[in-house]
Amino acid sequence: MNTAISEPLVERCERVLSEAYSTRTLIGLSGQPTDVFPTGMTKEAGDALMKLVADERAGGFLEIGLGLGLSSLFLSLGVLQHHKSFEGLSLDPFQASGWDSVGIETIRRAGLDRHVRVEQEYSEFALPRLCGAGARFDFIFVDGGHLFDNVFVDVFYSIRLARPGSLIVLDDRWMPAVRRAAAFFVNNLGLIDESTPQGTPGHRFVILRVPHTITQRKWDHHVEF
Ligand SMILES: C[S@@+](CC[C@H](N)C(=O)[O-])C[C@H]1O[C@@H](n2cnc3c(N)ncnc32)[C@H](O)[C@@H]1O
């Protein structure tokens, strides 16, 4: 690790996170505070996400659902454990209209704006465009719209954007819509479910590994999920 470049960035990210969790607020573009919870990720979940990224030695990430920017900071800290520079991309159509641009401000205050690009676009429109452009990501975090069809579409395109053998991690495994969408891809496309048991730090995630070879299906293939 090149400490001259990455240490100040790491410290800055950690300071922003520490302030957010101690005050339980983050400041948006208007200068007004926004409550961290219930939208933002807990510190325990963030640490688990950071470890997943670091263990994969991911060199960048795609995030669907920037929100308050907390998960973006943990994803970045995970990458920075093994890489001095990186590119992340986070999608969220409601930053300006619904969130006072808190996520964008959080990324800026953490000094990550040179590394993490934010596109204020619906994932259902951005993801197929990224596929068409041949984009590939080492790690994908899905935390956007939580309806079944949102999650299904996000994972459908994420499989095409993920490097073979990499992880697609879905937040909020407690939600039936999230578990059911994941089950389709496990039962029908051969994604490997590496989710961890209740009581472990990463239990709130569905952790899917993209196999090197996706299951080839006949035209009438269907496995209940
Ligand atoms: C639970 S929040 C994400 C919280 C974030 N992970 C954090 O730690 O701060 C979900 C986010 O998904 C965004 N979202 C909803 N529908 C979306 C869509 N179709 N495409 C992309 N993002 C979407 C919302 O605006 C919201 O910011």
The ligand as an SDF file (V2000), in Angstrom:
LIG
                    3D

 27 29  0  0  0  0  0  0  0  0999 V2000
  -31.4590    1.9740    1.7290 C   0  0  0  0  0  0  0  0  0  0  0  0
  -30.9520    3.3090    0.7170 S   0  0  0  0  0  0  0  0  0  0  0  0
  -29.2270    3.0130    0.5170 C   0  0  0  0  0  0  0  0  0  0  0  0
  -28.4490    3.3320    1.7470 C   0  0  0  0  0  0  0  0  0  0  0  0
  -26.9480    3.3100    1.5460 C   0  0  0  0  0  0  0  0  0  0  0  0
  -26.4970    1.9720    1.2200 N   0  0  0  0  0  0  0  0  0  0  0  0
  -26.2260    3.8540    2.7780 C   0  0  0  0  0  0  0  0  0  0  0  0
  -25.5530    3.0800    3.4920 O   0  0  0  0  0  0  0  0  0  0  0  0
  -26.3130    5.0490    3.0300 O   0  0  0  0  0  0  0  0  0  0  0  0
  -31.5930    2.8830   -0.8660 C   0  0  0  0  0  0  0  0  0  0  0  0
  -31.2760    3.8890   -1.9430 C   0  0  0  0  0  0  0  0  0  0  0  0
  -31.6620    3.3530   -3.1910 O   0  0  0  0  0  0  0  0  0  0  0  0
  -32.0870    4.4150   -4.0110 C   0  0  0  0  0  0  0  0  0  0  0  0
  -32.9220    3.8710   -5.0900 N   0  0  0  0  0  0  0  0  0  0  0  0
  -34.2420    3.5930   -5.0800 C   0  0  0  0  0  0  0  0  0  0  0  0
  -34.6270    3.1330   -6.2900 N   0  0  0  0  0  0  0  0  0  0  0  0
  -33.5270    3.1230   -7.0780 C   0  0  0  0  0  0  0  0  0  0  0  0
  -33.2810    2.7660   -8.4440 C   0  0  0  0  0  0  0  0  0  0  0  0
  -34.2670    2.3410   -9.2450 N   0  0  0  0  0  0  0  0  0  0  0  0
  -32.0110    2.8640   -8.9190 N   0  0  0  0  0  0  0  0  0  0  0  0
  -30.9940    3.2780   -8.1060 C   0  0  0  0  0  0  0  0  0  0  0  0
  -31.1820    3.6430   -6.8150 N   0  0  0  0  0  0  0  0  0  0  0  0
  -32.4230    3.5640   -6.3100 C   0  0  0  0  0  0  0  0  0  0  0  0
  -32.8220    5.3490   -3.0490 C   0  0  0  0  0  0  0  0  0  0  0  0
  -32.8500    6.6720   -3.5210 O   0  0  0  0  0  0  0  0  0  0  0  0
  -32.0010    5.2110   -1.7900 C   0  0  0  0  0  0  0  0  0  0  0  0
  -31.0520    6.2380   -1.7060 O   0  0  0  0  0  0  0  0  0  0  0  0
  1  2  1  0
  2  3  1  0
  2 10  1  0
  3  4  1  0
  4  5  1  0
  5  6  1  0
  5  7  1  0
  7  8  2  0
  7  9  1  0
 10 11  1  0
 11 12  1  0
 11 26  1  0
 12 13  1  0
 13 14  1  0
 13 24  1  0
 14 15  1  0
 14 23  1  0
 15 16  2  0
 16 17  1  0
 17 18  1  0
 17 23  2  0
 18 19  1  0
 18 20  2  0
 20 21  1  0
 21 22  2  0
 22 23  1  0
 24 25  1  0
 24 26  1  0
 26 27  1  0
M  CHG  2   2   1   9  -1
M  END
$$$$
